[in-house]
Amino acid sequence: MKFGLMFTNTGMGSTPAGARQLAVAAEGAGFESLWTVEHVVVPSGYESKYPYDKSGKMAGGAEEFDLPDPVIWLSYIAAVTERIKLGTGILILPQRNPLVVAKEVATLDVFSGGRLLLGVGVGWLQEEFDCSACRSPIAVVATTTTSRRCEPCGPVTRRRCTTPTRTSTTASADRCQ
């Protein structure tokens, strides 16, 4: 059986010293993985229901808490650890440019020696999407497929590359549509 730690970029893990202490101790204790979470912003008084707690609120109801970016946090942790796997649980893909994400996670995976575990999702906090320039996937969940909900924010790009390589930080593909 393998054990991992969740929400590691929150609480004590939200500071450089705490993150390092947590990661080094977890690796030393034999944990298999560290998992991060993501919210770009948590608007005060949000009314969307958090789907993973019967209270409908996350973080014990707190609306103000430090939450470092998961990719940057994992990059820092990769530099201070050697074996522990590094997981995103999850990146909210509709809030990110997918080509930039691909470049970031390919770089992190290569620089960490292949330790990245990538989890993506579409988000649940409507008010978070209302604060950003990205269109919310929440309103279209019932009528579209998951891949459609993960289209890029706005008209920045509609090209999608297929068969990407993962051997270096250079993005390449057999063809682009």
C-alpha positions in Angstrom: 0.0 0.0 0.0 1.2 3.5 -0.8 0.4 6.7 1.2 0.3 10.3 0.0 -0.4 13.6 1.7 -3.2 15.8 0.3 -3.6 19.6 0.6 0.2 20.0 1.1 0.3 23.6 -0.3 -2.1 24.8 2.4 -1.6 25.4 6.1 2.1 25.0 7.1 2.9 24.1 3.5 1.9 27.6 2.3 5.3 29.1 3.4 8.7 28.2 2.0 10.0 26.9 5.3 6.9 25.0 6.1 6.7 23.5 2.6 10.3 22.3 2.8 9.9 20.9 6.3 6.7 19.0 5.3 8.2 17.6 2.0 11.5 16.5 3.5 9.8 14.9 6.5 7.2 13.1 4.3 9.9 11.8 2.0 12.0 10.7 5.0 9.0 8.9 6.5 8.4 6.9 3.3 5.3 8.7 1.9 4.8 8.0 -1.8 3.4 11.4 -2.9 2.5 14.9 -2.1 -0.7 16.4 -3.6 -1.6 20.1 -4.1 -4.8 21.9 -4.7 -5.7 25.0 -6.6 -7.9 28.1 -6.4 -6.7 31.3 -8.1 -9.1 33.3 -5.8 -11.8 32.4 -3.2 -14.3 35.2 -3.3 -15.7 36.3 0.1 -19.2 35.1 0.7 -19.2 32.6 -2.1 -22.5 30.7 -2.5 -21.4 27.8 -4.7 -21.6 24.5 -2.7 -18.2 22.8 -2.1 -19.1 19.2 -3.3 -16.6 17.4 -1.0 -18.0 18.5 2.5 -21.5 18.3 3.8 -21.2 21.9 5.1 -20.9 23.1 1.4 -17.7 25.1 2.4 -14.0 24.3 2.0 -11.2 24.8 4.4 -13.5 24.5 7.4 -15.5 27.5 6.2 -12.4 29.8 6.0 -12.6 32.2 3.1 -9.1 33.8 3.6 -6.1 31.5 3.5 -2.8 31.3 1.7 -2.8 28.9 -1.2 0.4 29.0 -3.4 0.2 28.1 -7.1 0.5 24.3 -7.3 2.9 24.1 -10.2 5.3 26.6 -8.7 5.0 25.0 -5.3 5.8 21.5 -6.7 8.8 23.0 -8.6 10.1 24.3 -5.3 9.5 20.9 -3.6 11.1 19.0 -6.5 14.3 21.0 -5.8 14.4 20.0 -2.1 13.4 16.3 -2.5 14.7 13.3 -4.5 12.1 10.5 -4.6 8.7 11.6 -3.5 6.1 11.9 -6.3 4.6 15.3 -6.9 0.9 15.5 -7.7 -1.7 18.1 -8.7 -5.0 17.3 -7.3 -6.2 19.2 -9.4 -5.2 22.0 -11.8 -8.4 23.9 -12.9 -7.7 23.6 -16.6 -10.3 26.0 -18.0 -8.5 28.8 -16.0 -5.2 28.1 -17.7 -3.9 28.1 -21.2 -3.4 24.4 -22.1 -0.3 25.0 -24.1 1.4 26.9 -21.3 0.3 24.2 -18.8 1.8 21.5 -21.1 5.1 23.4 -21.2 5.1 23.9 -17.4 4.3 20.4 -16.5 6.7 18.9 -19.0 9.4 21.0 -17.6 8.5 20.1 -14.0 8.4 16.4 -14.9 11.8 16.4 -16.6 13.5 18.5 -13.9 12.0 16.3 -11.2 13.2 13.1 -12.8 9.7 11.9 -13.9 8.0 12.4 -10.5 5.0 14.5 -11.6 1.5 13.1 -11.2 -0.9 15.4 -13.1 -4.5 15.7 -12.2 -6.8 18.2 -14.0 -10.4 19.2 -13.5 -12.9 21.8 -14.5 -13.6 23.5 -11.2 -16.8 24.0 -9.1 -16.6 27.5 -7.7 -18.7 29.7 -10.0 -17.6 32.9 -8.2 -14.0 32.1 -9.0 -14.8 32.0 -12.7 -16.8 35.2 -12.4 -13.7 37.0 -11.1 -11.6 35.9 -14.1 -11.6 36.4 -17.8 -12.2 32.7 -18.4 -15.6 31.4 -19.3 -17.1 29.1 -16.7 -17.5 25.4 -17.5 -20.2 25.2 -14.7 -23.0 26.4 -16.9 -22.3 23.9 -19.7 -21.6 20.8 -17.7 -24.9 19.1 -18.5 -24.7 19.7 -22.3 -21.0 19.1 -23.2 -18.3 16.5 -22.8 -15.4 16.9 -20.5 -13.0 17.6 -23.3 -15.2 20.5 -24.5 -15.3 22.0 -21.0 -11.5 22.0 -21.1 -11.2 24.3 -24.1 -8.9 27.3 -23.6 -10.2 30.5 -22.0 -11.5 32.9 -24.7 -10.3 32.9 -28.3 -6.6 32.9 -27.6 -6.1 29.6 -29.3 -8.2 26.8 -30.8 -5.2 24.8 -32.1 -4.7 21.5 -30.3 -1.5 19.5 -30.8 -1.6 15.7 -30.8 0.9 13.0 -29.9 3.1 15.3 -27.7 6.5 14.0 -26.7 7.6 14.0 -23.0 11.3 13.4 -23.2 12.4 17.0 -22.8 11.0 20.4 -22.1 10.6 21.1 -25.8 7.0 20.9 -27.0 6.6 19.0 -30.2 3.8 17.1 -31.9 3.3 15.0 -35.0 0.6 17.4 -36.2 -1.5 20.3 -35.1 -5.2 20.7 -35.8 
